[in-house]
């Protein structure tokens, strides 16, 4: 049997080979790991043109139609997660590329969301940095979240989990999304609000909707303008859901107390991005999915997926 070439993309943590037993498939494939992001589609095409199998980390390297056209040898593409907005699925079908995914055992984004809320309100990271730097004792006065109102945008599996955690911290929870109903809110044990009510009354707003055509730019300048000057915004969903230019202006003018953002329209976030210069903004490099347990789960399923494809039985097929 002719050995095929397999590329593992965007392994920023260099964990892919140690997180799964690739020996189950290395009798049929030669594995190459790419730790750094490509500069663009042309760079990706040049690096990947000789690979038949690619394992992608969700929404890192984009796969538009032009990239599929530039990869004539590509036969199998496996992405982490069961959806990937950065992959043109119709193009995958048109180029006869089998597209498969991996399933989450559980989503660690909800605890990260609460961590970001605590950082915004209690300045844990800032005070930790000051302690290590030998700075004078205590600078930032915190705010208690017990009794405050959390506004959740999107009450699916993840939003509901965040709502439950927030209630454990003693927060009142209200929720809204374009398709959310009062009945669904009652099931979860939270209060339904209109979009306007949520932005006007919440002390912290957190976003948990899927990125799509309807949710792109869902949080705009008018919504941010409704927020209280003491309120915070948290985004661990996807960068384009929020109008980043409007958020930047809002924070630069101190119209809200602050924001915590884990996701951005362009990732990795450019080193000269103006977000990096704001002291009322907590920034994390898309850590929502980044846990050892999560990587073991995704890379393990990628190995299973490659093996199943060789046997003519693709697992978790998306296209």
C-alpha positions as CSV (number, residue, x, y, z in Angstrom):
1,X,0.0,0.0,0.0
2,X,1.3,3.5,-0.9
3,X,1.8,5.5,2.2
4,X,-0.1,8.8,2.4
5,X,0.9,12.1,4.0
6,X,-1.1,13.5,6.9
7,X,-0.8,17.1,8.1
8,X,-1.8,18.2,11.6
9,X,-2.5,22.0,11.6
10,X,-2.2,24.7,14.1
11,X,-0.8,22.6,17.0
12,X,0.1,25.8,18.9
13,X,0.7,23.8,22.1
14,X,2.7,21.0,20.4
15,X,0.4,18.4,22.0
16,X,-1.1,16.5,19.0
17,X,1.4,13.6,19.0
18,X,1.4,13.1,22.7
19,X,-2.4,13.5,23.1
20,X,-3.3,10.4,21.0
21,X,-1.9,7.1,19.9
22,X,-1.0,7.8,16.3
23,X,0.8,4.5,16.0
24,X,-2.6,3.1,15.1
25,X,-2.4,4.7,11.7
26,X,1.3,5.4,11.1
27,X,1.7,2.2,9.2
28,X,-0.4,3.9,6.5
29,X,0.5,7.6,6.9
30,X,3.4,9.8,7.5
31,X,2.5,12.6,9.9
32,X,3.8,16.2,9.7
33,X,2.9,18.7,12.5
34,X,2.5,22.4,11.8
35,X,2.8,24.4,15.0
36,X,2.4,27.9,13.6
37,X,-0.4,29.5,11.6
38,X,0.1,30.1,7.9
39,X,0.5,33.6,6.7
40,X,-2.5,33.2,4.3
41,X,-4.2,30.9,1.8
42,X,-1.2,31.0,-0.6
43,X,1.2,29.9,2.2
44,X,-1.2,27.2,3.2
45,X,-1.6,25.9,-0.3
46,X,2.2,25.8,-0.8
47,X,2.8,23.9,2.4
48,X,-0.1,21.4,2.1
49,X,-0.2,20.7,-1.7
50,X,1.4,17.2,-1.2
51,X,-0.9,16.0,1.6
52,X,-3.8,13.6,1.2
53,X,-5.0,13.8,4.8
54,X,-5.3,17.0,6.9
55,X,-6.3,17.3,10.5
56,X,-7.5,20.8,11.3
57,X,-8.1,22.6,14.6
58,X,-11.5,24.3,14.3
59,X,-11.6,27.7,12.7
60,X,-7.8,28.2,12.7
61,X,-6.7,27.6,9.1
62,X,-9.6,28.7,6.8
63,X,-10.5,26.3,3.9
64,X,-12.2,28.4,1.3
65,X,-13.0,27.1,-2.2
66,X,-9.7,28.4,-3.6
67,X,-7.7,26.4,-1.1
68,X,-9.5,23.2,-2.0
69,X,-8.7,23.9,-5.6
70,X,-5.1,24.3,-4.8
71,X,-4.9,21.0,-3.0
72,X,-5.6,18.4,-5.7
73,X,-4.2,15.5,-3.6
74,X,-6.4,16.1,-0.6
75,X,-8.8,13.2,0.1
76,X,-9.7,13.5,3.8
77,X,-10.1,16.6,6.0
78,X,-10.9,16.1,9.7
79,X,-11.8,19.1,11.8
80,X,-12.1,19.3,15.6
81,X,-15.7,19.9,16.4
82,X,-18.8,19.0,14.5
83,X,-19.0,22.3,12.7
84,X,-16.4,24.6,11.3
85,X,-17.4,28.0,9.9
86,X,-13.9,28.4,8.3
87,X,-14.5,25.4,5.9
88,X,-16.4,25.7,2.7
89,X,-18.4,22.5,2.9
90,X,-19.8,22.7,-0.6
91,X,-16.3,23.1,-1.9
92,X,-15.2,20.0,0.0
93,X,-18.0,18.1,-1.7
94,X,-17.2,19.5,-5.1
95,X,-13.6,18.5,-4.8
96,X,-14.5,15.0,-3.6
97,X,-12.9,15.6,-0.2
98,X,-14.4,13.5,2.7
99,X,-15.0,16.0,5.6
100,X,-15.3,14.6,9.1
101,X,-15.4,16.0,12.6
102,X,-14.8,15.2,16.2
103,X,-17.3,15.4,19.1
104,X,-16.8,17.3,22.3
105,X,-17.0,15.2,25.5
106,X,-17.9,18.3,27.3
107,X,-17.3,22.0,26.7
108,X,-14.9,23.8,29.0
109,X,-15.9,27.2,27.8
110,X,-18.5,27.8,30.5
111,X,-15.9,27.7,33.4
112,X,-13.6,30.0,31.4
113,X,-16.5,32.4,31.0
114,X,-17.0,32.5,34.8
115,X,-13.2,33.0,35.2
116,X,-13.3,36.0,32.9
117,X,-16.2,37.4,34.8
118,X,-14.2,37.0,38.0
119,X,-11.2,38.6,36.5
120,X,-13.2,41.6,35.3
121,X,-14.8,42.1,38.7
122,X,-12.0,41.0,41.1
123,X,-8.8,41.7,39.1
124,X,-7.2,38.5,40.1
125,X,-4.7,38.4,37.3
126,X,-3.8,42.0,37.6
127,X,-3.1,41.7,41.3
128,X,-1.2,38.5,40.8
129,X,1.1,40.2,38.2
130,X,1.6,43.1,40.7
131,X,2.6,40.7,43.5
132,X,5.2,39.0,41.3
133,X,6.5,42.4,40.2
134,X,7.0,43.5,43.8
135,X,4.4,46.3,43.5
136,X,2.8,47.9,46.6
137,X,0.1,46.0,48.4
138,X,-3.4,46.2,46.9
139,X,-4.4,48.5,44.1
140,X,-7.7,47.3,42.6
141,X,-11.0,47.3,44.5
142,X,-13.3,44.5,43.3
143,X,-17.0,44.3,42.8
144,X,-19.2,41.5,44.1
145,X,-21.2,39.5,41.6
146,X,-23.6,38.0,44.1
147,X,-27.0,39.7,43.6
148,X,-25.9,41.2,40.2
149,X,-27.6,40.4,36.9
150,X,-26.0,38.3,34.2
151,X,-27.4,38.7,30.7
152,X,-26.9,35.6,28.6
153,X,-27.2,35.9,24.9
154,X,-28.0,32.4,23.7
155,X,-29.4,29.8,26.0
156,X,-28.3,26.6,24.3
157,X,-26.2,23.9,25.9
158,X,-23.3,26.3,26.7
159,X,-25.4,29.3,27.6
160,X,-27.5,27.2,30.0
161,X,-24.4,25.8,31.6
162,X,-23.1,29.4,32.2
163,X,-26.5,30.3,33.6
164,X,-26.3,27.5,36.1
165,X,-22.8,28.4,37.2
166,X,-23.8,32.1,37.6
167,X,-26.7,31.1,39.8
168,X,-24.4,29.1,42.0
169,X,-22.5,32.4,42.5
170,X,-25.7,34.1,43.5
171,X,-26.3,36.0,40.3
172,X,-29.7,36.8,38.8
173,X,-29.8,35.6,35.2
174,X,-31.8,37.0,32.3
175,X,-31.5,35.7,28.7
176,X,-32.2,36.6,25.1
177,X,-31.4,35.4,21.6
178,X,-33.2,35.8,18.3
179,X,-35.0,32.5,18.6
180,X,-35.3,32.2,22.4
181,X,-38.7,31.8,24.0
182,X,-40.0,32.4,27.5
183,X,-40.8,28.7,27.7
184,X,-37.1,27.8,27.2
185,X,-36.1,30.3,29.8
186,X,-38.5,28.8,32.3
187,X,-37.0,25.3,31.6
188,X,-33.5,26.6,32.4
189,X,-34.8,28.6,35.4
190,X,-33.9,32.1,34.1
191,X,-35.9,35.2,33.2
192,X,-36.7,36.0,29.6
193,X,-35.8,39.5,28.4
194,X,-35.9,41.4,25.2
195,X,-32.6,42.4,23.6
196,X,-33.1,46.0,24.7
197,X,-34.0,45.0,28.3
198,X,-30.9,42.7,28.5
199,X,-28.5,45.4,27.4
200,X,-30.1,48.1,29.6
201,X,-30.3,46.1,32.8
202,X,-27.5,43.5,32.9
203,X,-24.4,44.1,35.0
204,X,-22.5,41.5,32.9
205,X,-23.4,40.3,29.4
206,X,-22.0,37.1,28.1
207,X,-22.4,35.7,24.5
208,X,-23.1,32.1,23.7
209,X,-24.6,31.9,20.2
210,X,-23.2,30.1,17.1
211,X,-21.6,32.3,14.5
212,X,-23.7,32.4,11.3
213,X,-25.1,34.9,8.9
214,X,-27.8,35.9,11.3
215,X,-25.4,36.3,14.3
216,X,-22.6,38.1,12.5
217,X,-22.6,41.6,14.0
218,X,-25.4,40.7,16.4
219,X,-24.0,43.0,19.1
220,X,-23.5,46.4,17.5
221,X,-22.9,50.0,18.5
222,X,-26.6,50.6,19.5
223,X,-26.6,47.6,21.8
224,X,-23.3,48.7,23.5
225,X,-24.7,52.2,23.9
226,X,-27.6,50.8,26.0
227,X,-25.2,49.2,28.5
228,X,-24.8,50.7,31.9
229,X,-21.4,52.5,32.5
230,X,-20.7,50.0,35.3
231,X,-21.5,46.9,33.1
232,X,-19.1,44.4,31.5
233,X,-19.2,42.5,28.2
234,X,-17.8,38.9,27.9
235,X,-17.3,37.2,24.5
236,X,-16.1,33.5,24.5
237,X,-18.2,32.7,21.4
238,X,-16.8,34.1,18.1
239,X,-15.2,37.4,17.4
240,X,-17.5,38.5,14.5
241,X,-20.6,38.3,16.6
242,X,-19.6,41.6,18.1
243,X,-18.9,44.7,16.1
244,X,-15.2,45.0,17.1
245,X,-14.8,48.6,15.9
246,X,-17.8,49.6,18.0
247,X,-16.5,47.7,21.0
248,X,-13.1,49.4,20.6
249,X,-14.6,52.9,20.6
250,X,-16.9,52.0,23.5
251,X,-13.9,50.9,25.6
252,X,-11.7,53.8,24.5
253,X,-14.3,56.3,25.6
254,X,-14.9,54.3,28.9
255,X,-18.6,54.1,28.2
256,X,-18.7,50.7,29.9
257,X,-16.6,49.3,32.8
258,X,-14.8,46.8,30.7
259,X,-14.8,43.7,28.5
260,X,-13.2,40.3,28.5
261,X,-12.7,38.7,25.0
262,X,-11.4,35.2,24.2
263,X,-12.2,35.3,20.5
264,X,-11.4,37.7,17.7
265,X,-12.3,38.3,14.0
266,X,-8.6,37.7,13.1
267,X,-6.7,35.0,15.1
268,X,-4.0,35.1,16.3
269,X,-4.7,38.6,17.3
270,X,-2.2,40.9,15.6
271,X,0.5,42.2,18.0
272,X,-0.3,45.8,17.1
273,X,-4.1,45.4,17.5
274,X,-5.5,48.4,19.5
275,X,-7.3,46.0,21.9
276,X,-3.9,45.2,23.3
277,X,-3.5,48.8,24.5
278,X,-6.6,49.0,26.6
279,X,-6.4,48.6,30.3
280,X,-10.1,48.0,30.7
281,X,-10.0,44.9,28.6
282,X,-9.1,41.4,29.6
283,X,-7.7,39.4,26.6
284,X,-7.1,35.7,26.3
285,X,-5.9,33.8,23.2
286,X,-9.0,31.6,22.4
287,X,-8.6,29.4,25.5
288,X,-12.3,28.2,25.5
289,X,-11.5,24.9,24.0
290,X,-7.8,24.6,25.1
291,X,-7.6,21.9,27.8
292,X,-5.5,18.7,27.9
293,X,-8.7,16.7,28.2
294,X,-10.1,18.4,25.2
295,X,-7.0,17.8,23.0
296,X,-6.9,14.1,24.0
297,X,-10.5,13.8,23.0
298,X,-10.1,15.6,19.6
299,X,-6.8,14.1,18.5
300,X,-7.9,10.7,19.7
301,X,-11.0,10.9,17.5
302,X,-8.9,12.2,14.6
303,X,-6.8,9.0,14.8
304,X,-10.1,7.0,14.8
305,X,-11.3,9.0,11.9
306,X,-8.2,8.4,9.8
307,X,-8.3,4.6,10.6
308,X,-12.1,4.4,9.7
309,X,-11.6,6.3,6.4
310,X,-8.9,3.8,5.4
311,X,-11.4,1.1,6.1
312,X,-14.0,2.8,3.9
313,X,-16.2,3.7,6.9
314,X,-15.8,7.4,7.6
315,X,-16.8,8.5,11.1
316,X,-18.8,11.6,12.0
317,X,-19.0,12.7,8.4
318,X,-19.9,16.3,7.7
319,X,-19.6,16.3,3.9
